[in-house]
Amino acid sequence: MVRAARRPPVANIREGIRVTLPNDDHHESPSPLSEPLFEPAAPRPPRPRRVVAGWISLAVAFVILGVLALSPTPYVVQVPGPVFNVLSTTKTDDGTQPLIDIEGAKTYDVSKTLDMLTVSVVGTPDRSPSWFQIAVAWFDPSQAVVPMSTYFPDGTTVKEQDEESQLMMVNSQQDAVAAALTQLDIPFDSALTVGNVIADTPADGELQVGDEITAAGGAPVGDVTQLRDVIAKNGEKPLTLTVLRDGASATVSVTPTKATYSDGTSGFVIGIQTTETYDFPFHVAIKLDDVGGPSAGMMFALGIIDKLTPGALAGDAAVAGTGTIDAEGDVGPIGGIRQKLYGARDAGADYFLAPADNCGEVVGHVPDGIRVFSVKTLDDSLAVLHALADDGDLDALPSCKS
């Protein structure tokens, strides 16, 4: 039971009443009720100039911060890009088709998951990220802030970078086919030709489009990996190249210079884009639009092997991975490994194949729910997939450790 509070009695009081009481001295004594019950509000004193100046300074600071937040920066932001299952289908201008399409050889149906990963780059020299975007990316573990020059070296246009990236993707696809067939002991022939000569580089005026490079520094070369190895060991010294030009042998000399590749790695270059020409016994087409760079090579090779052999390489496991590949099956480092880890996690992968040379960037940055294995060769990658399919000892496999 709740008892209601009693209202206090209300007095009927008139404001400003003065009561006079007679006494012998006829003095007037004010009644306690003779003073006003409510005093009028005193006028507000003027604000000190110091306070006004403080508010003005604060407003100006906010304006400056707003301008800085929206102003251009010399950086780009790496974020996780689209994820593609190389064993699945993709949409092209001709409709939905297998991402890896093999004609002229017996293939097997697979319906498992081998995800290749990409990194999207936010920003170009013409439209760089704002400082606000940079600040947000700085505190997001799935993003990375890198110098603009990493992707767009001085003097290089966006169009030129796109063309280079697309050529690297085409080459990586052919290298993936070569690596897969080498792994399966299927013979093929190859030749290394010049696909493009970049202006104002060491090769400009020395090499021509269509030249077939047969030797570098006196050593025979049959693929781009062998050529890069020779150039890297040679450094910034004159290098002799032997080429076949219009059916005749010729010798040229170039001096490599150091540069940064579009995937973030650096090395010595001579200023050409090469095309590895292979003569395969059957046709393999990899249909993937608007994706460039060489980092999907290893996953392409695994997908081709999976389609050319019975059963699923990884059983029911959901596997993602990244890494370049050469015809011999060597796995190379890539850029944006941390963003790809988060992309794999978000796509539902349980296991991740990472190039051994990227392990330094992996340690301490693996998202929860995904397990990373370190691979140096295509054989290493296949060992992981076989262990997953056969419930093998995963702890015995190499991993990225601190």
C-alpha positions as CSV (number, residue, x, y, z in Angstrom):
1,M,0.0,0.0,0.0
2,V,1.4,3.4,-1.0
3,R,0.3,6.5,1.0
4,A,-0.1,9.7,-1.0
5,A,2.0,12.6,0.3
6,R,0.1,15.4,1.9
7,R,0.2,18.7,0.1
8,P,1.6,21.6,2.2
9,P,-0.8,24.4,3.0
10,V,-0.7,27.3,0.6
11,A,-0.5,30.8,2.0
12,N,-2.2,33.6,0.1
13,I,0.7,36.1,0.1
14,R,0.7,39.4,-1.7
15,E,4.1,40.7,-2.9
16,G,5.4,44.0,-1.4
17,I,3.0,44.4,1.6
18,R,4.4,46.6,4.3
19,V,2.8,46.4,7.8
20,T,3.0,49.3,10.3
21,L,2.7,48.6,14.0
22,P,2.1,51.4,16.5
23,N,4.5,51.9,19.3
24,D,5.6,54.7,21.6
25,D,8.2,56.0,19.3
26,H,6.0,55.8,16.3
27,H,8.7,54.0,14.3
28,E,7.8,51.9,11.3
29,S,9.2,48.4,11.4
30,P,9.1,46.4,8.2
31,S,7.3,43.1,8.2
32,P,9.2,40.0,7.1
33,L,6.7,39.9,4.4
34,S,7.4,43.4,3.2
35,E,10.3,42.4,0.9
36,P,9.7,41.1,-2.6
37,L,9.6,37.3,-2.8
38,F,11.5,37.2,-6.2
39,E,14.5,39.3,-7.0
40,P,14.9,40.4,-10.7
41,A,17.8,38.7,-12.6
42,A,21.0,40.7,-12.6
43,P,22.2,41.6,-16.1
44,R,24.8,39.1,-17.6
45,P,28.3,40.5,-17.6
46,P,30.0,40.8,-21.0
47,R,32.0,37.8,-22.1
48,P,35.8,38.3,-21.6
49,R,37.6,38.8,-24.8
50,R,39.8,35.8,-24.0
51,V,36.8,33.4,-24.1
52,V,35.6,34.8,-27.4
53,A,39.1,34.5,-28.9
54,G,39.2,30.9,-27.6
55,W,36.0,29.9,-29.4
56,I,37.2,31.6,-32.6
57,S,40.5,29.7,-32.4
58,L,38.6,26.4,-31.9
59,A,36.4,27.0,-34.9
60,V,39.4,27.8,-37.1
61,A,41.1,24.6,-35.9
62,F,38.1,22.6,-36.9
63,V,38.1,24.2,-40.3
64,I,41.8,23.4,-40.8
65,L,41.3,19.8,-39.7
66,G,38.4,19.5,-42.1
67,V,40.5,20.8,-45.0
68,L,43.3,18.5,-44.1
69,A,41.0,15.5,-43.8
70,L,39.8,16.0,-47.4
71,S,43.1,17.1,-49.0
72,P,45.1,14.7,-51.2
73,T,47.9,12.6,-49.8
74,P,51.1,10.9,-51.2
75,Y,49.7,7.5,-50.2
76,V,47.4,4.8,-51.4
77,V,45.4,2.3,-49.2
78,Q,45.5,-1.5,-49.7
79,V,42.2,-3.2,-48.8
80,P,41.1,-6.9,-49.2
81,G,39.8,-7.4,-52.8
82,P,37.5,-9.9,-54.4
83,V,38.0,-13.6,-53.8
84,F,37.7,-16.2,-56.6
85,N,37.4,-20.0,-56.3
86,V,39.6,-21.3,-59.2
87,L,37.6,-24.5,-59.2
88,S,34.3,-22.6,-59.8
89,T,32.8,-20.4,-62.5
90,T,33.2,-16.7,-63.3
91,K,31.1,-14.2,-65.2
92,T,32.5,-13.0,-68.6
93,D,31.1,-11.1,-71.5
94,D,30.1,-14.5,-73.0
95,G,28.2,-15.5,-69.8
96,T,29.1,-17.7,-66.9
97,Q,32.0,-20.0,-67.7
98,P,34.5,-22.1,-65.7
99,L,37.3,-20.0,-64.4
100,I,39.8,-22.6,-65.5
101,D,38.7,-24.2,-68.8
102,I,40.7,-27.1,-70.2
103,E,40.1,-28.4,-73.8
104,G,41.9,-31.4,-75.4
105,A,42.6,-33.3,-72.2
106,K,40.6,-35.5,-69.8
107,T,39.3,-33.5,-66.8
108,Y,37.5,-34.4,-63.6
109,D,34.6,-32.7,-61.9
110,V,35.5,-30.9,-58.7
111,S,33.2,-28.9,-56.5
112,K,35.5,-27.9,-53.6
113,T,37.2,-24.6,-52.7
114,L,40.6,-23.3,-53.7
115,D,40.4,-19.6,-53.4
116,M,42.7,-17.1,-55.0
117,L,42.9,-13.7,-53.4
118,T,43.3,-10.1,-54.5
119,V,44.1,-6.7,-53.1
120,S,42.3,-3.6,-54.1
121,V,44.2,-0.3,-54.1
122,V,42.3,2.9,-53.1
123,G,43.8,5.9,-54.8
124,T,45.7,7.0,-57.9
125,P,48.0,9.9,-58.7
126,D,45.0,11.8,-60.0
127,R,42.7,11.0,-57.1
128,S,44.6,10.1,-53.9
129,P,42.9,9.1,-50.6
130,S,42.1,11.9,-48.1
131,W,43.9,12.2,-44.8
132,F,40.7,11.1,-43.2
133,Q,40.8,7.8,-45.2
134,I,44.5,7.4,-44.3
135,A,43.7,7.8,-40.6
136,V,40.9,5.2,-40.8
137,A,43.1,2.8,-42.7
138,W,45.9,3.2,-40.2
139,F,43.8,1.8,-37.3
140,D,42.2,-1.0,-39.4
141,P,44.3,-4.2,-39.3
142,S,42.8,-5.4,-42.6
143,Q,44.1,-2.3,-44.5
144,A,47.5,-0.9,-45.1
145,V,48.9,2.6,-46.0
146,V,51.7,2.5,-48.5
147,P,53.5,5.2,-50.5
148,M,51.9,6.2,-53.8
149,S,55.2,5.4,-55.6
150,T,54.9,1.7,-54.6
151,Y,52.2,1.4,-57.3
152,F,52.8,4.4,-59.4
153,P,56.5,5.3,-59.8
154,D,57.3,8.8,-60.9
155,G,56.7,9.2,-64.6
156,T,54.4,6.2,-64.9
157,T,50.8,6.7,-65.8
158,V,47.8,4.7,-64.5
159,K,47.3,3.3,-68.0
160,E,50.9,2.1,-68.2
161,Q,50.6,0.4,-64.8
162,D,47.4,-1.3,-65.8
163,E,49.0,-2.6,-68.9
164,E,52.0,-3.9,-67.0
165,S,49.7,-5.5,-64.4
166,Q,47.6,-7.2,-67.1
167,L,50.7,-8.6,-68.9
168,M,52.0,-9.9,-65.5
169,M,48.6,-11.7,-65.1
170,V,48.7,-13.3,-68.5
171,N,52.3,-14.4,-67.9
172,S,51.4,-15.8,-64.5
173,Q,48.6,-17.9,-66.1
174,Q,50.9,-19.4,-68.6
175,D,53.5,-20.1,-65.9
176,A,50.8,-21.8,-63.9
177,V,50.0,-24.1,-66.8
178,A,53.7,-24.8,-67.3
179,A,54.2,-25.5,-63.5
180,A,51.1,-27.8,-63.4
181,L,52.2,-29.8,-66.5
182,T,55.8,-30.0,-65.1
183,Q,54.4,-31.4,-61.9
184,L,52.3,-34.0,-63.8
185,D,55.3,-34.9,-66.1
186,I,53.6,-33.7,-69.2
187,P,56.2,-32.3,-71.7
188,F,56.0,-29.0,-73.6
189,D,58.2,-26.4,-75.3
190,S,58.8,-22.8,-74.4
191,A,60.4,-19.6,-75.6
192,L,61.0,-16.1,-73.9
193,T,60.1,-13.2,-76.1
194,V,60.0,-9.4,-75.6
195,G,56.4,-8.2,-75.4
196,N,57.1,-4.5,-74.8
197,V,60.0,-2.1,-74.5
198,I,59.5,0.8,-72.1
199,A,60.7,4.2,-73.2
200,D,63.7,5.7,-71.6
201,T,64.9,2.5,-69.9
202,P,68.1,0.5,-70.4
203,A,66.4,-1.7,-73.1
204,D,65.2,1.2,-75.1
205,G,67.0,1.2,-78.4
206,E,68.7,-2.1,-77.7
207,L,65.8,-4.7,-77.7
208,Q,62.8,-4.9,-80.0
209,V,59.3,-6.3,-79.6
210,G,59.4,-9.9,-80.8
211,D,63.0,-10.6,-79.9
212,E,63.4,-14.1,-78.5
213,I,65.9,-14.0,-75.6
214,T,67.9,-17.2,-75.6
215,A,70.8,-16.3,-73.2
216,A,71.7,-13.7,-70.6
217,G,75.2,-13.1,-69.3
218,G,76.3,-16.2,-71.3
219,A,73.8,-18.5,-69.6
220,P,70.8,-20.0,-71.5
221,V,67.4,-18.7,-70.4
222,G,64.0,-20.3,-71.2
223,D,61.7,-18.4,-68.9
224,V,61.3,-15.1,-67.2
225,T,62.3,-16.4,-63.8
226,Q,65.7,-17.5,-65.1
227,L,66.1,-14.0,-66.8
228,R,65.2,-12.2,-63.6
229,D,67.7,-14.3,-61.6
230,V,70.5,-13.4,-64.0
231,I,69.6,-9.7,-63.9
232,A,69.4,-9.7,-60.1
233,K,72.8,-11.4,-59.8
234,N,74.3,-9.0,-62.4
235,G,73.1,-5.8,-60.6
236,E,73.9,-2.4,-62.1
237,K,76.6,-3.6,-64.5
238,P,76.4,-4.1,-68.3
239,L,74.7,-7.3,-69.2
240,T,75.0,-9.1,-72.5
241,L,71.8,-10.6,-74.0
242,T,71.6,-13.0,-76.9
243,V,68.4,-12.8,-78.9
244,L,66.8,-14.3,-82.1
245,R,65.6,-11.4,-84.2
246,D,63.9,-12.1,-87.6
247,G,65.4,-15.6,-87.5
248,A,69.0,-14.4,-87.0
249,S,71.1,-14.4,-83.8
250,A,72.1,-11.0,-82.3
251,T,73.9,-9.7,-79.2
252,V,73.0,-6.6,-77.3
253,S,74.2,-5.0,-74.1
254,V,72.0,-3.4,-71.4
255,T,72.7,-2.0,-67.9
256,P,70.0,-2.9,-65.3
257,T,68.6,-0.3,-63.0
258,K,66.8,-0.7,-59.6
259,A,63.0,-0.2,-59.5
260,T,59.8,-1.1,-57.6
261,Y,57.4,-3.6,-59.1
262,S,53.6,-3.0,-59.1
263,D,53.1,-5.7,-56.4
264,G,55.3,-3.8,-53.9
265,T,58.5,-5.8,-54.3
266,S,61.7,-4.3,-55.7
267,G,64.6,-5.5,-57.9
268,F,66.8,-4.8,-60.9
269,V,65.1,-4.3,-64.3
270,I,66.1,-3.6,-67.8
271,G,62.8,-2.1,-69.0
272,I,61.0,-4.8,-70.9
273,Q,57.8,-6.8,-70.5
274,T,58.4,-10.3,-71.5
275,T,56.0,-12.9,-72.8
276,E,56.7,-16.6,-72.1
277,T,55.6,-18.5,-75.2
278,Y,54.7,-22.1,-74.5
279,D,53.7,-24.9,-76.8
280,F,51.3,-27.0,-74.6
281,P,49.8,-30.3,-75.8
282,F,46.3,-29.0,-75.0
283,H,44.5,-25.7,-74.4
284,V,44.1,-24.2,-71.0
285,A,42.2,-20.9,-70.7
286,I,41.9,-18.9,-67.4
287,K,39.0,-16.5,-67.7
288,L,39.3,-13.7,-65.2
289,D,38.6,-10.1,-66.1
290,D,39.7,-6.9,-64.3
291,V,42.4,-8.7,-62.2
292,G,46.1,-8.0,-62.8
293,G,49.5,-9.0,-61.3
294,P,51.2,-12.4,-60.9
295,S,50.2,-13.3,-57.3
296,A,47.5,-15.9,-58.3
297,G,50.0,-18.2,-60.2
298,M,50.3,-20.8,-57.5
299,M,46.5,-21.2,-57.0
300,F,46.0,-21.4,-60.8
301,A,48.5,-24.2,-60.9
302,L,46.8,-26.1,-58.1
303,G,43.4,-25.6,-59.8
304,I,44.8,-27.0,-63.1
305,I,46.3,-30.1,-61.3
306,D,43.0,-30.6,-59.4
307,K,41.0,-30.6,-62.7
308,L,43.5,-33.0,-64.4
309,T,43.5,-35.5,-61.6
310,P,40.7,-37.6,-60.1
311,G,39.3,-36.5,-56.7
312,A,39.6,-33.2,-54.8
313,L,43.1,-32.3,-53.8
314,A,42.1,-30.9,-50.4
315,G,39.1,-33.1,-49.8
316,D,36.4,-31.1,-48.1
317,A,38.7,-28.4,-46.7
318,A,38.2,-24.8,-47.7
319,V,41.6,-23.5,-48.7
320,A,42.9,-20.1,-49.8
321,G,46.3,-19.1,-50.9
322,T,48.6,-16.7,-52.8
323,G,52.0,-16.7,-54.4
324,T,53.7,-16.3,-57.7
325,I,54.8,-19.4,-59.6
326,D,57.4,-20.2,-62.3
327,A,57.5,-23.1,-64.8
328,E,59.7,-25.1,-62.3
329,G,57.1,-24.8,-59.5
330,D,58.9,-22.3,-57.3
331,V,56.6,-20.1,-55.2
332,G,57.5,-16.4,-54.9
333,P,56.5,-13.6,-52.6
334,I,53.6,-11.2,-53.2
335,G,52.4,-7.8,-51.9
336,G,49.4,-7.2,-49.7
337,I,49.7,-10.5,-47.8
338,R,47.9,-9.2,-44.7
339,Q,44.9,-7.9,-46.7
340,K,44.7,-11.3,-48.4
341,L,44.6,-13.1,-45.0
342,Y,41.5,-11.0,-44.0
343,G,40.0,-11.6,-47.4
344,A,40.4,-15.4,-47.0
345,R,38.9,-15.3,-43.5
346,D,35.9,-13.3,-44.7
347,A,35.4,-15.7,-47.6
348,G,35.2,-18.6,-45.2
349,A,38.6,-20.3,-45.7
350,D,39.9,-22.4,-42.9
351,Y,43.5,-22.8,-44.2
352,F,45.9,-20.4,-46.0
353,L,48.9,-21.2,-48.1
354,A,51.5,-18.3,-47.8
355,P,54.8,-17.9,-49.6
356,A,57.6,-18.6,-47.2
357,D,59.3,-15.3,-48.1
358,N,56.2,-13.5,-46.8
359,C,56.2,-15.1,-43.4
360,G,57.8,-12.1,-41.8
361,E,54.6,-10.1,-42.7
362,V,52.3,-12.9,-41.6
363,V,53.5,-13.5,-38.0
364,G,51.3,-11.6,-35.6
365,H,48.8,-10.6,-38.2
366,V,46.7,-13.8,-38.7
367,P,43.0,-13.3,-38.2
368,D,41.2,-15.7,-35.8
369,G,39.8,-18.8,-37.4
370,I,42.4,-19.4,-40.1
371,R,45.5,-21.5,-40.1
372,V,48.5,-20.6,-42.2
373,F,51.1,-22.9,-43.8
374,S,54.4,-21.8,-45.3
375,V,55.2,-23.0,-48.8
376,K,58.3,-22.6,-51.0
377,T,57.3,-24.8,-53.9
378,L,54.3,-26.3,-55.6
379,D,55.3,-29.6,-54.0
380,D,54.9,-27.9,-50.5
381,S,51.4,-26.7,-51.4
382,L,50.4,-30.1,-52.7
383,A,51.7,-31.7,-49.4
384,V,49.4,-29.4,-47.4
385,L,46.4,-30.3,-49.6
386,H,47.0,-34.0,-49.4
387,A,47.4,-33.8,-45.6
388,L,44.0,-32.0,-45.4
389,A,42.3,-34.6,-47.7
390,D,43.8,-37.6,-45.8
391,D,43.6,-36.3,-42.3
392,G,47.4,-36.2,-42.1
393,D,49.6,-34.6,-39.4
394,L,49.2,-30.9,-40.0
395,D,51.6,-30.0,-37.2
396,A,54.4,-31.6,-39.2
397,L,53.9,-29.2,-42.0
398,P,55.9,-25.9,-42.2
399,S,54.2,-22.8,-40.9
400,C,55.0,-19.1,-40.4
401,K,56.6,-18.8,-36.9
402,S,58.0,-15.9,-35.0
